[in-house]
Amino acid sequence: MNRTLSVPGIAYGGDYNPEQWPEEVWAEDMRLMREAGVTMVSVGIFAWALLEPSEGEFDFARMDRLLDLLRENGIAADLATPTAAPPAWFFRAHPTALPVDRDGRTLSYGSRQTFCPSSPAYREAALRIAGALAQRYADHPAVAMWHVHNEYGCHNAECYCDTSAAAFRAWLRARYGDDLAALNHAWGTTFWSQWYYDWDEILPPRATGAVPNPTHRLDWRRFCSDELLSLYTAERDVLRAAAPAVPATTNFMVMHNFDALDYWRWAPELDVVSNDHYLRSTDPESEIDIALSGDLTRSLAGGPWLLMEHSTGAVNWQPVNRAKNPGELRRNALAHVARGADGIAYFQWRAAKAGAEQWHSAMLPHAGTDSRIWQDVVALGADLKALAEVRGSTGTASVAVVWDWNARWALELPSQPSGELRFQDLVRDWYEPLWRSGVAVDFVRPDADLSSYRLVLAPSLYLVDDAGAANLVGFAERGGTLAVGFHSGAVDENCHVRLGGYPGAFREALGVRSDELFPLLPGEPVGLSGGGTATLWSERVRLTGAQALVSYTEGPLAGVPAVTRHAYGAGTAWYLATRPDPATLAELLTRIRTEAGVEPVAAAPPGVEAVRRRGPHAEYLFLIDHSGRGAGIPVPDGATELLTGERLSGTVTVPPGGVAVVREPRRS
């Protein structure tokens, strides 16, 4: 069954919540949506209380009128199941469905996602409302996609109640084949007398007086991700049974501060992968996070995807919420398209007058159409219409960066050699120089097919199972270039230390062995040969076949290798046993990728982001100026700049702070 989004071109729109407004406003909304070029809106996301005023009693009159109005105006509906925000009546009838935090406190309703993911009452109610929507609207011509729930796990990724405890035990019994001895071995329960003699003795990792068992905590994170995934698939299956051809999605949150779900497990269950992305006000170069998140989402999707939520200006949930600078809305949106997005949508269409998100920006702001945001929104609609032919094309890369949620969870558990290690920061350290150089990147699981890549980077892979380690090592052995960051390969899938010295699973391929770790204190740099410095981490590396390229020049490890290179099989394996300063790291990664035969996608000057999408008949070069200076970029004669329609003769001009998208003939 082909379940793809039927909206033509690059879809454009946002969350539409007309229930927050009198119906006489709806006609104006339709007029303005047409003016802005909106082609799809998400509806009903938080409408459960209105759609089901009491248990089992439905009122679809408002939704009927809304969907008919959208159809009349040529706007597709991404129709949501409203299950992220159960109504008050549900919790009065089912108080045990409320979530319990790690300290044992029952949280109240009055916000969103205030339910226990393991609650049978919640599951029953969610499937009931999903089924009612499916039966009523399966054949409605406005419905182009099902939007299941909203941002799973954003506020309730973990519930520690007794219902969750029972569900956790059932999950563990399935994972360990109903073999309690296998669980005891995996968790290392001989430590601190934690041995379990009965499944019912196992609890969630609730608050205790000391450090929790790391494998217990890791399995809990895996369980929580799977428990929410089971809710998604249950709703999706109800929708699919009623409308087999309508695709289903739910919005991921591939952002810096969200790590609750293992999206490698989730992505295959979605017909269309979609993502929400918001900028952090503390990130002075948030365009890098947009690129990283976009590449990761495209990698999860295996091709094009949808940006389901972004902001036109300020958000409302940071300590200080700043508006975007002139031109930033356009650059942000088209950067997502460059990284594979076939749709751009915002939260939300019309800025709310009341409620928890009343100070969140929108496509139609509080100031109305006499505003810079509205002008930018209309202009972006025209841009996306001009880029319609880009739809369906995707990126290609010869560099893969290993990303694994299990490794992230394990690295950030308590009682590490350094509590300063942050998985995504370490990955971004390595990603940033590639981004600045215009090098295309895919993200991969440790066990992915690596045959199409020249270079594989593992900046932070603390946890890796035997199969993943063998896959990465085999890549180098067969002729690829592998670069590994410090504290990688240290533990197996059960968080058991790989004995014999560090870096564990990668010692042989890297040609090194470390016998002791020397993490660095905050603000404690050490010198490196060649003039650079390093922070965060060091270790006593001994060469067992590798060549030392950079060494420490001071401190307890003066003279000890910090960066090594090893000829392994038909390939090469590099080890970065510390965190070099950005300039030194950029030089190292440039050398590594150059030796591997990896080149940028285009000859662009510093400050101009260059990204390429490839279609069956043409390639599309996106050029985004972040420098404010603009640039002239060489392109093939006869290429076309799509945003202006200009036929080019060897050069395209990117305006200061602007964007150019060039159609080029498909390369062989």
PETA-V300841 format. One record per residue. N is the residue number from 1. PSI is psi in whole degrees, 0 to 359 (none if undefined). OMEGA is omega in whole degrees, -180 to 180 (* if undefined). Layout:
# PETA-V300841
n = {N	N}
psi = {PSI	PSI}
omega = {OMEGA	OMEGA}
This chain:
# PETA-V300841
n = {1	2	3	4	5	6	7	8	9	10	11	12	13	14	15	16	17	18	19	20	21	22	23	24	25	26	27	28	29	30	31	32	33	34	35	36	37	38	39	40	41	42	43	44	45	46	47	48	49	50	51	52	53	54	55	56	57	58	59	60	61	62	63	64	65	66	67	68	69	70	71	72	73	74	75	76	77	78	79	80	81	82	83	84	85	86	87	88	89	90	91	92	93	94	95	96	97	98	99	100	101	102	103	104	105	106	107	108	109	110	111	112	113	114	115	116	117	118	119	120	121	122	123	124	125	126	127	128	129	130	131	132	133	134	135	136	137	138	139	140	141	142	143	144	145	146	147	148	149	150	151	152	153	154	155	156	157	158	159	160	161	162	163	164	165	166	167	168	169	170	171	172	173	174	175	176	177	178	179	180	181	182	183	184	185	186	187	188	189	190	191	192	193	194	195	196	197	198	199	200	201	202	203	204	205	206	207	208	209	210	211	212	213	214	215	216	217	218	219	220	221	222	223	224	225	226	227	228	229	230	231	232	233	234	235	236	237	238	239	240	241	242	243	244	245	246	247	248	249	250	251	252	253	254	255	256	257	258	259	260	261	262	263	264	265	266	267	268	269	270	271	272	273	274	275	276	277	278	279	280	281	282	283	284	285	286	287	288	289	290	291	292	293	294	295	296	297	298	299	300	301	302	303	304	305	306	307	308	309	310	311	312	313	314	315	316	317	318	319	320	321	322	323	324	325	326	327	328	329	330	331	332	333	334	335	336	337	338	339	340	341	342	343	344	345	346	347	348	349	350	351	352	353	354	355	356	357	358	359	360	361	362	363	364	365	366	367	368	369	370	371	372	373	374	375	376	377	378	379	380	381	382	383	384	385	386	387	388	389	390	391	392	393	394	395	396	397	398	399	400	401	402	403	404	405	406	407	408	409	410	411	412	413	414	415	416	417	418	419	420	421	422	423	424	425	426	427	428	429	430	431	432	433	434	435	436	437	438	439	440	441	442	443	444	445	446	447	448	449	450	451	452	453	454	455	456	457	458	459	460	461	462	463	464	465	466	467	468	469	470	471	472	473	474	475	476	477	478	479	480	481	482	483	484	485	486	487	488	489	490	491	492	493	494	495	496	497	498	499	500	501	502	503	504	505	506	507	508	509	510	511	512	513	514	515	516	517	518	519	520	521	522	523	524	525	526	527	528	529	530	531	532	533	534	535	536	537	538	539	540	541	542	543	544	545	546	547	548	549	550	551	552	553	554	555	556	557	558	559	560	561	562	563	564	565	566	567	568	569	570	571	572	573	574	575	576	577	578	579	580	581	582	583	584	585	586	587	588	589	590	591	592	593	594	595	596	597	598	599	600	601	602	603	604	605	606	607	608	609	610	611	612	613	614	615	616	617	618	619	620	621	622	623	624	625	626	627	628	629	630	631	632	633	634	635	636	637	638	639	640	641	642	643	644	645	646	647	648	649	650	651	652	653	654	655	656	657	658	659	660	661	662	663	664	665	666	667	668}
psi = {126	113	82	157	129	358	126	158	202	112	148	131	218	182	127	120	68	343	344	356	155	149	337	345	337	320	320	321	315	316	315	326	318	320	323	349	21	135	343	138	149	129	150	10	320	39	16	314	331	326	328	83	333	163	118	0	119	147	101	8	315	317	322	310	321	311	323	320	318	316	317	334	10	28	126	154	128	92	122	150	131	32	2	349	80	147	167	322	328	315	331	324	333	67	337	354	355	146	156	132	178	333	5	8	131	125	151	161	174	6	213	161	42	55	156	124	340	1	120	324	319	314	316	315	320	317	331	312	324	318	320	317	317	315	324	325	10	325	11	130	343	338	112	340	150	133	101	120	206	120	62	133	5	321	347	44	332	129	133	21	175	327	317	324	316	320	322	316	320	319	317	320	322	320	321	19	35	28	101	328	323	320	315	321	314	322	353	46	359	342	133	29	43	11	136	132	351	138	325	350	345	129	165	160	70	171	131	177	352	190	131	162	122	323	325	311	321	314	327	316	320	316	312	319	315	326	318	323	322	328	317	309	328	314	316	318	325	316	319	325	324	327	78	333	352	123	155	145	168	152	117	169	72	77	169	320	9	123	22	333	143	91	343	326	329	318	318	344	352	138	322	123	130	158	148	140	128	146	147	130	341	359	108	343	63	344	334	320	324	314	313	313	321	316	321	317	317	322	320	320	337	21	210	157	181	136	108	327	139	179	140	333	236	150	186	4	8	161	320	125	105	148	163	153	161	133	348	323	314	314	316	311	313	338	322	317	318	325	12	1	128	14	143	122	158	155	117	187	303	126	135	144	329	165	176	339	32	339	18	136	166	173	320	101	174	325	349	206	345	69	153	319	314	317	318	322	316	317	322	322	320	320	312	326	321	339	16	322	345	335	136	342	163	170	158	144	151	6	133	136	128	128	128	123	327	318	323	311	314	319	326	13	157	164	32	164	330	130	4	358	127	118	307	329	319	321	317	325	316	326	321	313	326	318	314	330	355	31	129	140	137	155	144	157	160	332	17	161	117	9	338	1	150	328	132	128	134	81	326	99	60	312	133	136	174	321	317	318	316	324	316	316	319	327	313	318	328	3	359	172	124	130	130	136	165	156	27	155	14	325	160	189	344	12	26	132	134	113	162	359	162	156	60	250	343	7	309	313	325	343	33	163	125	137	351	145	141	69	146	148	155	134	19	82	154	149	151	148	140	353	352	181	167	152	172	316	144	163	156	98	132	136	131	40	338	165	133	125	328	139	162	144	359	171	187	343	24	128	350	142	140	332	131	160	136	127	119	119	229	2	202	141	126	147	125	102	15	181	95	158	158	318	319	318	318	318	317	314	328	317	316	312	326	316	330	355	28	126	158	162	339	162	86	143	165	139	352	115	128	123	146	133	143	127	181	335	350	162	152	114	115	130	118	119	115	357	336	4	336	174	157	129	131	136	162	146	141	357	161	134	115	328	333	344	8	134	129	150	72	345	143	139	123	118	158	124	13	190	143	143	117	126	125	157	147	128	159	none}
omega = {179	-180	179	-179	-174	179	-176	176	176	-178	-176	178	-178	175	180	-176	-175	178	178	-172	173	-176	178	177	-173	-179	177	177	-179	-180	-178	176	178	179	-178	-178	180	-179	180	175	175	-175	173	-172	-178	-173	-174	-176	179	-179	180	-175	174	-171	177	179	-173	175	-177	-174	-179	179	176	-178	-178	-178	177	180	177	179	-179	-178	175	-179	-178	179	167	-169	-175	161	-168	-165	176	-177	177	-178	-177	-178	-180	-176	174	179	-175	-176	180	177	178	-178	178	-178	-174	180	176	180	174	-179	-177	169	-176	176	176	179	178	179	175	-179	-178	-176	176	-180	178	-179	180	-179	180	180	178	-179	177	180	179	177	-178	-178	-175	-169	-178	-176	-179	-175	179	-172	-180	-177	172	178	-173	176	176	175	179	174	-177	-177	-176	-180	-177	172	-172	-177	-179	176	177	179	179	179	178	179	178	178	180	180	177	-178	-175	174	-179	-177	-177	177	178	177	179	178	-178	-177	-179	-171	172	178	179	174	-178	-177	179	178	-179	-180	-177	176	-175	179	168	-180	-180	-179	178	-176	-177	-176	179	176	-175	-179	172	-179	180	177	177	178	178	179	-177	177	-179	-179	177	177	179	175	178	-176	179	178	-180	-178	176	179	-178	180	-179	-176	-172	-175	-177	-178	179	176	163	-171	173	175	179	-179	-172	-169	-178	-178	-170	-170	176	-173	172	177	-177	-168	-179	-179	-179	173	177	177	177	-174	171	178	177	-179	173	-179	-180	-178	-177	178	-176	177	178	178	175	-178	-180	-180	179	178	179	179	177	179	176	-178	-174	-178	-178	-176	180	167	-174	178	172	179	175	-180	-177	168	-176	-167	177	180	174	-175	-175	173	177	178	177	180	-174	178	-178	-180	179	-176	-176	172	175	177	179	-178	171	-179	175	177	179	180	-174	160	-8	-179	-176	-178	-175	174	-174	176	-172	-177	-177	179	173	-179	-179	178	175	-171	177	-178	179	-174	176	-174	177	-179	-178	177	179	179	179	179	179	176	177	177	-177	175	179	-178	-174	-175	180	-178	177	176	-177	-179	173	-176	173	175	176	175	-177	180	-178	-179	177	178	179	180	-176	-178	-173	171	179	172	172	174	175	176	-178	-176	177	-173	-173	175	-179	177	-180	176	-177	-179	-173	178	177	178	-179	-179	-179	179	-180	-174	164	169	-175	169	178	-177	-177	172	-175	-170	-177	-174	173	-173	176	-180	175	-175	-176	-179	-179	179	174	177	-175	-178	179	179	-180	179	-179	178	179	177	178	-177	-179	175	179	175	-179	175	-173	177	-176	178	175	179	-172	-176	177	-175	177	-178	174	180	175	-172	177	-180	-177	3	167	-173	-174	-176	-174	-178	-178	179	179	173	177	-179	180	-178	180	178	-175	179	174	-179	-179	177	172	-178	177	175	-175	173	179	175	178	178	169	-167	165	179	-178	-177	173	-179	176	-179	-179	176	177	179	178	179	174	-180	-178	179	-176	-178	179	-179	-179	180	176	177	-177	177	-175	171	-175	-176	178	-175	-175	179	-180	175	174	-172	179	177	-179	174	-173	-178	179	179	179	178	180	-177	175	178	-178	-177	179	177	179	179	-179	-179	175	-179	180	178	-179	-180	177	180	177	179	-179	-178	-177	169	-176	175	-177	-175	-177	172	-176	-179	177	180	-173	-177	176	-175	-174	-178	-174	-178	169	-174	177	177	180	173	179	175	-178	173	-169	-176	179	-175	-176	172	-170	178	173	-178	170	179	175	-178	177	-178	-175	-175	169	176	-172	172	179	175	179	177	-180	*}
